């Protein structure tokens, strides 16, 4: 199978990866939007979990990761529910890790173990211990394939960075003892700036906050009215919307009409209709400096300023005034 990705280019993938990509659990991710409710209020915010999963796999390959780590990368989001992290607000899960809590169950009740066994891989060895896959996952504030891909992908697709900038960043990544690092301070500064565009300017965009709030209310109410049940969240975004619309419940249909691309909102700390804080996400990658790995914040005043600004915005949260919906 030849895979073409708009960020990483063209790759030929191993047979096991091909079969996994074509399997139902991975194909389902084409119907799950990375930004949760975002695509309902802005049609351009349409990156899917499938796009991201393929991207993580290819980035790991590009950096020299094994087939096993590429498998782990491809499957790392396979348990994401419809509307991604909106589910965390439905169930008031502050850690925003609902999909991780059900990961083993989703994998074991799918065709994934059988596919892996066909190629002499044990799914338990590959999928249930992220600590062995040091390109795929690293605790914040370091870089990892998951964190890097969703940042580059969203910001490129949504027009905040260019492909030339993406390629320059990728060319200036290095791998030390199985972990990725920027090769210099300038590249680290560029990524940190881009990352905060993602987690502050995009995740906390007033329109995004509005979309999450309305959709979480719709889904929670649908559960209370027994129109949806928790198992429905293992379907696709549009399947859940269709089930809600088919109920013809006037209250739910009225709320659904408020999710549309013509909504107008703005930040307003004085006269606001809703307020939300996101999970705090910070980034401070180490760089090679005089042969040693050093957190870039120790070397760059720009990084310290960006970190403090992001921390202040995240802890304050977003105050949203609805102008029209």
SULNORWO-V762006 format. One record per residue. N is the residue number from 1. RES is the residue in one small letter. SS is DSSP state (H for helix, E for strand, L for the rest). BURIAL is # if it has 16 or more other C-alpha atoms within 10 Angstrom, else .. D_CENTER is the distance of its C-alpha to the mean C-alpha in whole Angstrom. Layout:
# SULNORWO-V762006
n=(N;N)
res=(RES;RES)
ss=(SS;SS)
burial=(BURIAL;BURIAL)
d_center=(D_CENTER;D_CENTER)
This chain:
# SULNORWO-V762006
n=(1;2;3;4;5;6;7;8;9;10;11;12;13;14;15;16;17;18;19;20;21;22;23;24;25;26;27;28;29;30;31;32;33;34;35;36;37;38;39;40;41;42;43;44;45;46;47;48;49;50;51;52;53;54;55;56;57;58;59;60;61;62;63;64;65;66;67;68;69;70;71;72;73;74;75;76;77;78;79;80;81;82;83;84;85;86;87;88;89;90;91;92;93;94;95;96;97;98;99;100;101;102;103;104;105;106;107;108;109;110;111;112;113;114;115;116;117;118;119;120;121;122;123;124;125;126;127;128;129;130;131;132;133;134;135;136;137;138;139;140;141;142;143;144;145;146;147;148;149;150;151;152;153;154;155;156;157;158;159;160;161;162;163;164;165;166;167;168;169;170;171;172;173;174;175;176;177;178;179;180;181;182;183;184;185;186;187;188;189;190;191;192;193;194;195;196;197;198;199;200;201;202;203;204;205;206;207;208;209;210;211;212;213;214;215;216;217;218;219;220;221;222;223;224;225;226;227;228;229;230;231;232;233;234;235;236;237;238;239;240;241;242;243;244;245;246;247;248;249;250;251;252;253;254;255;256;257;258;259;260;261;262;263;264;265;266;267;268;269;270;271;272;273;274;275;276;277;278;279;280;281;282;283;284;285;286;287;288;289;290;291;292;293;294;295;296;297;298;299;300;301;302;303;304;305;306;307;308;309;310;311;312;313;314;315;316;317;318;319;320;321;322;323;324;325)
res=(x;x;x;x;x;x;x;x;x;x;x;x;x;x;x;x;x;x;x;x;x;x;x;x;x;x;x;x;x;x;x;x;x;x;x;x;x;x;x;x;x;x;x;x;x;x;x;x;x;x;x;x;x;x;x;x;x;x;x;x;x;x;x;x;x;x;x;x;x;x;x;x;x;x;x;x;x;x;x;x;x;x;x;x;x;x;x;x;x;x;x;x;x;x;x;x;x;x;x;x;x;x;x;x;x;x;x;x;x;x;x;x;x;x;x;x;x;x;x;x;x;x;x;x;x;x;x;x;x;x;x;x;x;x;x;x;x;x;x;x;x;x;x;x;x;x;x;x;x;x;x;x;x;x;x;x;x;x;x;x;x;x;x;x;x;x;x;x;x;x;x;x;x;x;x;x;x;x;x;x;x;x;x;x;x;x;x;x;x;x;x;x;x;x;x;x;x;x;x;x;x;x;x;x;x;x;x;x;x;x;x;x;x;x;x;x;x;x;x;x;x;x;x;x;x;x;x;x;x;x;x;x;x;x;x;x;x;x;x;x;x;x;x;x;x;x;x;x;x;x;x;x;x;x;x;x;x;x;x;x;x;x;x;x;x;x;x;x;x;x;x;x;x;x;x;x;x;x;x;x;x;x;x;x;x;x;x;x;x;x;x;x;x;x;x;x;x;x;x;x;x;x;x;x;x;x;x;x;x;x;x;x;x;x;x;x;x;x;x;x;x;x;x;x;x)
ss=(L;E;E;E;E;L;L;L;E;E;E;E;L;L;H;H;H;H;H;H;H;L;L;H;H;H;H;H;H;H;H;L;E;L;L;L;L;H;H;H;H;L;L;L;L;L;L;E;H;H;H;H;H;H;H;H;H;H;H;H;H;H;L;L;L;L;H;H;H;H;H;H;H;H;H;L;L;L;L;L;L;L;L;L;L;H;H;H;H;H;L;L;L;L;L;L;L;H;H;H;H;L;H;H;H;H;H;H;L;L;L;H;H;H;H;H;H;H;L;L;L;L;H;H;H;H;H;L;L;H;H;H;L;L;L;L;L;L;L;L;L;L;L;L;H;H;H;H;H;H;H;H;H;H;H;H;H;L;L;L;L;L;H;H;H;H;H;H;H;H;H;L;E;E;E;E;L;L;E;E;E;E;L;L;H;H;H;H;H;H;H;H;H;H;H;H;H;H;H;H;H;H;L;L;L;H;H;H;H;H;H;H;H;H;H;H;H;H;H;H;H;H;H;H;L;L;L;L;L;H;H;H;H;H;L;L;H;H;H;H;H;H;H;H;H;H;H;L;L;H;H;H;H;H;H;H;L;L;L;L;L;L;L;E;E;E;E;L;L;L;L;L;L;E;E;E;L;L;L;L;L;L;L;L;L;E;E;E;E;L;L;E;E;E;E;H;H;H;L;L;H;H;H;H;H;H;H;H;H;H;H;H;H;H;H;H;L;E;E;E;E;E;E;E;L)
burial=(.;.;.;.;.;.;#;#;.;.;.;.;#;.;.;#;#;.;#;#;#;.;.;.;#;#;.;#;#;#;#;#;#;#;#;#;#;#;#;#;#;#;.;.;#;#;#;#;#;#;#;#;#;#;#;#;#;#;#;#;#;.;#;.;#;.;#;#;#;#;#;#;#;#;#;#;#;#;#;#;#;#;#;#;#;#;#;#;#;#;.;.;.;.;.;#;.;#;#;.;.;.;#;.;.;#;#;.;.;.;.;#;#;.;#;#;.;.;.;.;.;.;#;.;.;#;#;.;.;#;.;.;#;#;#;#;#;#;.;.;.;#;#;#;#;#;#;#;#;#;#;#;#;#;#;#;#;.;.;.;.;.;.;.;.;#;.;.;#;#;.;.;#;#;.;.;.;.;#;#;#;#;#;#;#;.;#;#;#;.;#;#;#;#;#;#;#;#;#;#;.;#;#;#;#;#;#;#;#;#;#;#;#;.;#;#;#;#;#;#;#;#;.;.;.;.;#;#;.;.;.;#;#;#;#;#;#;.;.;#;.;.;.;#;.;.;.;.;.;.;.;#;.;.;.;#;.;#;#;#;.;.;#;.;#;#;#;#;.;.;.;.;.;#;#;#;.;#;.;.;.;#;#;#;#;#;#;#;.;.;.;.;.;.;#;#;#;.;.;.;.;.;#;.;.;#;#;.;.;#;#;.;#;#;.;.;#;#;#;#;#;#;.;.;.)
d_center=(25;24;20;20;17;17;16;17;20;22;22;24;23;25;26;24;21;22;23;20;18;21;21;20;17;15;17;16;12;14;14;11;9;5;7;9;13;12;14;17;18;17;17;16;12;12;9;9;7;11;10;7;9;12;11;11;14;16;15;16;19;20;20;23;21;23;22;21;18;17;18;16;13;13;13;11;9;12;13;10;12;13;11;8;9;12;13;13;15;18;19;18;16;16;14;11;11;13;12;13;16;17;16;19;21;18;19;23;23;22;24;22;24;27;25;25;28;30;29;30;27;26;23;24;24;21;18;19;20;17;19;21;18;18;16;13;13;15;15;15;16;16;14;13;11;8;8;10;9;5;8;11;10;9;12;14;14;14;17;17;17;20;19;22;20;18;20;22;19;19;23;23;21;23;23;25;26;22;20;19;20;21;25;26;25;25;22;21;21;20;16;17;18;15;12;14;14;10;10;14;15;12;10;14;16;18;18;14;16;18;16;15;18;20;18;18;21;22;20;22;25;25;25;28;30;29;28;24;24;21;22;21;17;17;18;16;15;19;21;20;21;24;25;25;27;29;30;32;31;32;31;27;28;29;26;24;26;24;21;22;22;25;24;25;24;24;24;27;28;31;31;28;27;24;22;19;17;14;13;14;12;15;15;19;19;22;24;27;30;34;33;31;27;27;24;24;25;28;29;27;28;26;23;25;25;21;20;23;22;18;20;22;20;17;20;22;20;20;23;23;26;26;28;28;26)
